[in-house]
Amino acid sequence: MCRHAWKYCAIALALTITAATVPVPAHATVAPSAKVPTRPLPAPVRELAEQVAGQLLQVQEQAAELDCARAVVNARYGLDTMLDVGEKNVRDGYLPQARFDATAAKLRAFRDGVSAQDCQAATGARQAFYRCMSSDRNHVMACAKQHES
């Protein structure tokens, strides 16, 4: 698992949130050229994204029992969703491709380290991360932030 993974994923988390609040333009299925400048988020959208990101970065349920199968599914699903939304935001012009590529590489490395075998062998902070992810109420970035390994 990546050290300090939550720091690497902060941009993708914010992008996950803004995707639900920013209208999808008609050209969204067409990849923009590298010369297309990024579009700024409107101030109300940016403020909402920051508020929701703050909430998602808080662990909602502390007392979950360790369930490696559930923890792996939850963590990988959250990371895959962040990658998908990041790709959409590149297509829509809200995120530069180079910035996404740098963040996506770290997200993928983190995702690739999440496995049932790793969970079963985990101790300390890694085990606490998987226990946190055993709850369907927790976001992967909240658990990664709280249980850095």
Summary of the structure (lengths in Angstrom):
residues: 149
radius of gyration: 16.0
end to end distance: 7.7
largest distance: 49.2
contacts: 437
relative contact order: 0.23
helix: 62%
strand: 0%
